[in-house]
Amino acid sequence: MSADRALMAAAAGGDPQAFDSLVRLHTPRMYRVALRIVADSADAEDAVQDAWISAWRALRGYRGDAAPATWLYRVVSNAALAQLRRRHATVPIDEGAEERLWNVDDPDVPERATLRAEEVAAVHRAVAGLEPSQRVPLVLREFEGLSYEEVAAVLEVSVPAVRSRVHRARQALLTRLEGVR
């Protein structure tokens, strides 16, 4: 049994330290996913908090069919999408969140750093402008490194549906980024 599965089993059995360990272990990744979906740090924090509340409430029902991380991706993706629905529109990301999202390297040459930052900002705006049905699978697949099968499990759709959504998202990004570079 993996450490994650052992923590989930202990937390489902009512062990608050196990749940606390899960929170500490998975919150950074969940925040990254939520931030890429909602494109606002305050909304991402709210989504993660809502996700953990939902996870706590549903923990006893966790059957272990999916890996704990996959299950938590599903919970945070749903919470982030709910946050978007409450907001009804995507708002631009806050200034400080961009570096946390994209891990911009700071090369020695300032001009290259400026160009890199502009390219990263353009990509981020393009991703934030995608419909949630395209943004979520793209974030999970390309930025979080999940397999198509894992993304399908998170979103509870078929693998071909995930492939299609990711393909459409990539096409939309290419169209939006034509003038960059």
C-alpha positions in Angstrom: 0.0 0.0 0.0 1.4 3.4 -1.0 2.0 6.1 1.6 -0.8 8.2 0.1 -3.3 5.3 0.3 -2.2 4.6 3.9 -2.8 8.2 4.8 -6.2 8.2 3.0 -7.2 5.0 4.9 -6.1 6.5 8.2 -7.8 9.8 7.5 -11.0 8.0 6.5 -10.8 6.2 9.8 -10.9 9.5 11.6 -7.2 10.2 12.1 -6.8 14.0 12.1 -3.0 13.8 11.8 -3.3 11.7 8.7 -5.7 14.2 7.1 -3.3 17.0 8.1 -0.4 15.1 6.4 -2.5 14.8 3.3 -3.3 18.5 3.4 0.4 19.4 3.7 1.5 17.0 1.1 -1.1 17.9 -1.6 -2.1 21.5 -1.1 0.8 23.0 -3.2 -0.1 20.9 -6.2 -3.9 21.5 -5.7 -3.2 25.3 -5.5 -1.2 25.2 -8.7 -4.1 23.4 -10.5 -6.7 25.7 -9.1 -4.7 28.8 -9.9 -4.3 27.7 -13.5 -8.0 27.1 -13.8 -9.3 30.2 -12.1 -6.4 32.6 -12.9 -6.7 34.5 -9.6 -4.8 33.7 -6.4 -7.6 34.6 -4.0 -10.1 32.5 -6.0 -7.5 29.6 -6.2 -7.1 29.7 -2.4 -10.9 29.6 -2.0 -11.1 26.7 -4.4 -8.5 24.8 -2.5 -10.1 25.4 0.8 -13.5 24.3 -0.7 -11.8 21.2 -2.1 -10.4 20.2 1.3 -13.7 20.7 2.9 -15.4 18.5 0.2 -12.6 16.0 0.5 -13.0 15.8 4.3 -16.8 15.3 3.9 -16.4 12.6 1.2 -13.4 10.9 2.7 -15.4 8.0 4.2 -16.8 7.3 0.8 -13.3 7.1 -0.9 -13.2 3.5 -2.2 -9.6 3.5 -3.5 -10.6 3.0 -7.1 -8.4 5.9 -8.1 -5.1 6.9 -6.6 -5.5 9.5 -3.8 -3.8 12.2 -5.9 -6.2 11.5 -8.8 -9.1 11.7 -6.5 -7.8 15.0 -5.1 -7.3 16.4 -8.6 -10.9 15.7 -9.3 -12.0 17.4 -6.1 -9.9 20.5 -6.7 -10.9 20.7 -10.4 -14.5 20.6 -9.4 -14.0 23.2 -6.7 -12.2 25.5 -9.2 -14.9 25.1 -11.8 -17.5 25.9 -9.2 -15.5 29.0 -8.4 -15.5 30.0 -12.1 -19.3 29.5 -12.3 -19.8 31.7 -9.2 -17.7 34.4 -10.8 -19.2 34.0 -14.3 -16.1 35.4 -16.0 -12.4 34.9 -16.1 -10.5 37.8 -14.6 -6.9 38.5 -15.3 -4.4 36.9 -13.0 -2.8 39.0 -10.2 0.7 40.3 -10.9 2.6 38.2 -8.4 1.0 34.9 -9.3 2.5 34.7 -12.7 6.0 33.7 -11.5 4.5 31.1 -9.1 2.6 29.6 -12.0 5.1 29.4 -14.7 8.5 29.3 -12.9 10.1 31.9 -15.0 13.9 31.5 -15.1 15.9 34.6 -14.6 18.7 34.4 -17.2 21.8 36.7 -16.9 20.8 38.9 -19.8 18.0 41.3 -18.7 16.6 41.7 -22.2 16.1 37.9 -22.5 14.5 37.9 -19.1 12.1 40.6 -20.3 11.3 38.8 -23.5 10.8 35.5 -21.6 8.5 37.2 -19.1 6.4 38.7 -22.0 6.1 35.3 -23.7 5.1 33.6 -20.4 2.5 36.3 -19.8 1.1 35.8 -23.3 0.9 32.1 -22.8 -0.8 32.6 -19.5 -3.3 35.0 -20.9 -4.0 32.5 -23.7 -4.5 29.6 -21.3 -6.7 31.8 -19.0 -8.8 32.6 -22.0 -9.7 29.0 -22.8 -13.1 27.6 -22.0 -13.0 25.6 -18.8 -13.8 22.4 -20.7 -10.5 22.9 -22.6 -8.5 24.6 -19.8 -8.9 22.0 -17.2 -7.7 19.0 -19.2 -4.9 21.0 -20.7 -3.7 22.1 -17.2 -3.8 18.6 -15.9 -2.1 17.0 -18.9 0.5 19.6 -19.9 1.3 21.4 -16.7 0.6 18.7 -14.0 2.0 15.9 -16.2 -1.0 13.5 -15.8 -1.5 10.8 -18.4 -4.5 10.9 -20.6 -5.9 8.0 -18.5 -5.4 9.9 -15.3 -7.0 13.1 -16.7 -10.0 11.0 -17.9 -10.3 9.6 -14.4 -10.2 13.0 -12.8 -12.8 14.5 -15.2 -14.8 11.3 -15.3 -14.8 11.2 -19.1 -13.4 8.8 -21.7 -9.8 9.0 -22.8 -10.8 9.9 -26.4 -12.8 12.8 -24.9 -9.7 14.0 -23.0 -7.6 13.7 -26.1 -10.1 15.7 -28.1 -10.4 18.5 -25.5 -6.6 18.7 -25.1 -6.2 18.8 -28.9 -8.8 21.6 -29.2 -7.1 23.5 -26.4 -3.7 23.3 -28.1 -5.3 24.5 -31.4 -6.9 27.4 -29.6 -3.6 28.3 -27.9 -1.8 28.2 -31.3 -4.4 30.6 -32.7 -4.2 32.9 -29.8 -0.4 32.9 -29.8 0.2 33.5 -33.5 1.6 37.0 -33.0 3.9 36.1 -30.1 7.6 35.6 -31.0 
